[in-house]
Amino acid sequence: MTSSLPFDISQPQAPGLTVIEASAGTGKTYSITGLALLGFARGEFSPREVCMVTFTDAATAELAGRLRARIVQGVDALMTPPEDWVHITDTVDILLIEPDSDDEEGRRSRLEHLRRALTEFDAMTVSTIHGFCHRLLTSVGVATAEISSDSEDISEVVHDVILAGQHTVTDPSRVIDAVKTRLTLPDARMATFPDAPDEVQAEINDLIEIIEASVDEVVRRRRHWRRGTFDSMLVDTRDLLCDEVRGPSIIAELRSRFRLVLVDEFQDTDTVQWKIFRTAFIEQHTGIPAVPLVVVGDPKQSIYRFRGAELSAYLEAVEYADQHGGRRFHLDTNYRSDADMLIALEHMFGQVTFGDDRVGFERVLAGKEMSAYGLSDGQPPMQIRSIEPPLDAEGSVDAGTARNWVLADVVAEVVRLLGESRITRQHDSSAESLRPSDIGIVVKSNSDAELYASALRAAGIPAVTSGTDSVLESPAALQWRLLLQSLLRPTDLRAARTVAIGVFGDVDVSQVDDFKSEDEAVLLGQQQQRVRALAVGGVAHLLAVLRQDGYQQRALARVGGERLLTDIEHIGELLHQRTRGRSCSPTQAAAAFQELREISSDRSTSETLNRRLDCDDDTVRVMTIHKAKGLEFPVVLCPTLWTTQKGSQGLPHAEMPDEGGRLLNTYWVASGSSRAKAVMRVKTCADAEARGEDLRNLYVALTRAVHKLVLWTVPGFSRGIRPLADLLEQSCAGDVARLASEIPEALELVRIDSRPARIQPVAESIDDSSLLVSTNDRTFDEPWKVWSFTAIDRALQADSDRSRLDVDVAPHIGGLDEPGETTEEPIAVGPTEMTPLHAIPGSAAFGTLVHSVLEDVEFDSASVTADLLDLCRERLRYQPIECDPEILAEGLSTMLLAPLGGPFGETSLSTISRVDRLDELEFLLPLPSTSARTIAEAVVSHSSHDDPFRSWFHQVANGQIAVPIAGMLTGSIDLVARVDGSFFIADYKTNRLSNDAVFTTAELVDEMNHHGYPLQALLYLVAFRRYLRRREPRANPDDVVAGVAYLFVRGMDPTWPASDTRGVIWWQPSGELIDAVDHLFAVEGST
């Protein structure tokens, strides 16, 4: 393996593979975002031509947010006057402004490119690997299966295969585990052990036959029932790209679309994912050039082997780069830790390899100056505290005794740090006392996290846990399950009593036996109220009722109440999302809860179910190593790394290059007990991989600290696998005292040979009122709901005594707010008066079809008519609409050529390129408690007398329609377009007017008024102006928003001049009018 070079962020990325190794603290995200930023500024690519992939939803959101903020910062740097450039110290910003250059034109060009990138930012592909695969599969017409994490079918299949083949299996559960692992690692093979005795080989071969038959049957059944998993989605994508017939065209499309592909956290990938990226973007294909593929990761931080991540995949990519002209770089400067801390870490890890000889410790430079900046406690940055209790009769330390000593010492050390240490946070700031939030405690398990957090709280130190355990396995989940079960049977007194003695009730268990009939009636009435709350406003309304009943106060009155309250609210939020925020029945809510429990064990979805911090106050955070990855703290304590490490759990497997890849230990499935070399080689390699990951876990834990790191060891404890002891053995032959004497400025050894004293908290007199939770004493707003324009329109059409209807909110699909199917006979089309679309029967389905075609077609393509025909034929295969695709394509081609009129005159949609349009802009607009009448009054008072829709709003303002509206408005704007620097929004309409209609302005005004479209247009303008103010804060909406156009596609005709445009009606209300309505929405209680 060749050595890598320091990464130079200023250099453009060449086609092919680039591997960047980013050790902990070296600014990985900064480098990724800076690389993309400079590419945008130089005009090398636009956001639409960039694909960024990472491996969790949280990481995706963070990466997108950081990049957008980086672009904003770059724009600010380029707008900085030259006299202030001296204050710009950021490396990337300096590369942008080029202070030593006189190229002012170049700076203006870079500024324009970045502004455009900011405008087009949402067009960039930033996704998880599974999101990328899902988009790819759907974009090429592959029917994606419903994703499920339920593995019950595997157990069923295995037993079916065993029975059908009349096999004898000692432990079917191990066969089931083997099948699950094979499905997770599809490229792995079952080991055959050819050197084993004949009787062992016979048993092994029989098991392999069962396992492979079961895998094939599971895949067959899932495809038959259109069920899939996240793993199968990856396999389907890889197989599609490798398909000899379809693959080349898909690869060509991907490479023509993307000019830069960035994959973050690449050390957490596997061989299937590496094959996807390699095939899609860099492998040689005739006539299809490679694109720049940049993979960024740190093999020393590959700690997700239990989730299927394979360090071997990262190493394969490195080898590929070496053999195929790729480039390898590393980030050589650590911007996280103090210089002396880096010295200590280098001495700890300098001689270590992390599970493979090719993965060693990389020395990095210190990016921080050593001055008064940092922690001033007079101690070296790394401290190893050696716990040395008396030995037992066997000459060893009892594990329980050692744990108790360490626990007490950790609490005492935290108290000392908070009481004595001072920190200087900036070079020019004064020292201040260390705060609890400056301390992170990294442990090995969730149970350890709870133990240490409880001990700290008992000593009066605020502490919270942040683990990777699922909220669906918490006590709060039991409270929710009991509540939902009781709501399924609202008249069941026993179920109501069970809830009443929990956190959702205020009954003491001692009072239950003394219940009277009136008490029972109160309980059942409460149950009915909660059922009604679900029916009216869904889970959000139910939570409001529960809060009103005082459940929050009861939760906080319990020991660990903040934890319980956080988990209950978390589950409520998950249920709200699972039911899509809609009103629902107890049955639907209970089904959503069950679905959440089923997915809680899936590695690709469990992140959203991880328990959250139970408090945002100034607290010590206690977390597992996996949760700590990516975080940093001024002070880090690691009290449990000395403990015994559990061996590999489940089916052992290992990468064995001599055997052609990853092998699964079939002998383990057979429950074999022989330790013969012939059957132990896979287990031996699997144990070696596990030990390598143990060392990588240590690396992650020890590299979280900025200024101070404290480790606990127990030298007298010698049982089991002890990764920290193994690390110290490799780094200093176990002689920590000698190592500390060699680097006294960086490392200190403290021996603890007497039991640390228990810290007794000192109770302070406090104002009890500070412990009260905030209460809500207002009445619940009954009209509150999630509205769509469809829901508002139906309410407008209803009688006054039915002015608020419980209307289901439809998905954001264009066309659904249009009239339903017509019963009129087809219209005879005249050669000059009618467009090709005029005769097609109308329906919501036809509207949806038109919207989907217009969303995907390139308006300005030279082959737009052929493109439209292809799209129409494809869509009509799945739409039961009586429509000739050629007529539909001709009609849509005609409407694209029609002049828009209004402020843009002869301009047509056919002149608008993809970079100047945004399709289906979804929004969620908060609505205060208001009404259609109040909104209309604001419009009338600010509109001119020649406003085409003033009369409609005047009728609404006079009280002819009084619809109470409150909650959230959800919608999707069909088209946002930019013409000569001005924006307009457009809504496609496929409405049929009368048989002789020619779609004049007067006819369109009547149609708009009839369906309440003026209100829709108003709401869309408010939403878009808010969006524009957020995305372009320096732009004045009054100057750049031209208005809203309703495009009645059946009537748009290019033969009419722009002065008498047909099928298009514009509304250009004043900015003062829109701002008045916007202000109305921003003021609570505006009725």
Buried (B, 14 or more C-beta within 10 A) or exposed (E): EEEBEEBEBEEEBEBBBBBBBBBBBBBBBBBBBBBBBBBBBBEBBBBBBBBBBBBBBBBBEBBBEBBBEBBBBBBEBBEBEEEEBEEBEBBBBBBBBBEEEEEEEBBEBBBEBBBBBBBBBBBBBBBBBBBBBBBBBEEEEBEBBEBBBEBEBBBBBBBBBBEEEEBEBEEBEBBBBBBBBBBBBBBBBBBBBEEBEEEBBEBBBBBBBBBBBBBEBBBEBBEEEEBBBBBBBBBBBBBBBBEEEBBBEBBBBBBEEBBBBBBBBBBBBBBBBBBBBBBBBBBEBEEBEBBBBBBBBBBBBBBBBEBBBBBBBBBBBBBBBBEBEBBBBBBBBBBBBBBBBBBBBBBBBEEBBBBBEBBBBBEBEBBBEEEEBBBBBEEBBBBBBBBBBEEEEEEBBBBEBBBBBBBBBBBBBBBEBBEEBEBBEEEEEEBEEBEBBBBBBBBBBBEBBBBBBBBBBBBBBBBBBBBBBBBBBBBBBEBBBBBBBBBBEBEBBEBBBBBBBBBBBBBEEEEEEEBEEEBBEBBBEBBEBBBBBBBBBBBBBBBBBBBBBBBBBBBBEEEBBBBBBBBBBBBBBBBBEBBEBBBBBBEBBBBBBEBBBBBBBBBBBBBBBBBBBBBEEEBBBBBBBBBBBBEBBBBBBBBBBBBBBEEBEEBBBBBBEEBEEBBBBBBBBBEBEEEBEBBBBBBEBBBEBBBBBBBBBBBBBBBBBBBBBBBBBBBBBEEEBBBBBBBBEBBBEBEBEEBBEEBEEBBBBBEBEEBBEEBEEEEEEEEEEEEEBEEEEEEEBEBBBBBBBBBBBBBBBBEEEEBBEEBEBBEBBBBBBBBEEEEEEEBEEEEEEBBBBBBBBBBBBBBBBBBBBBBBBBBBBEEBBEBBBBBBEBBBEEBEBEBBBBBBBBBBBBBBBBBBBBBBEEBBBBBBEBBBBBBBBEBEBEBBBBBBBBBBBBBBEBBEEEBBBBEBBBBBBEEEBBBBBBBBBBBBBBBBBBBEEBBBBBBBBBBBBEEEBBBBBEBBBBBBBEBBBBBBBBBBBBBBBBBBBEEBEEBEBEEBBBBBBBBBBBBBBBEBEBEEBBBBBBBBBEBEBBBBBBEBBEEEEBE
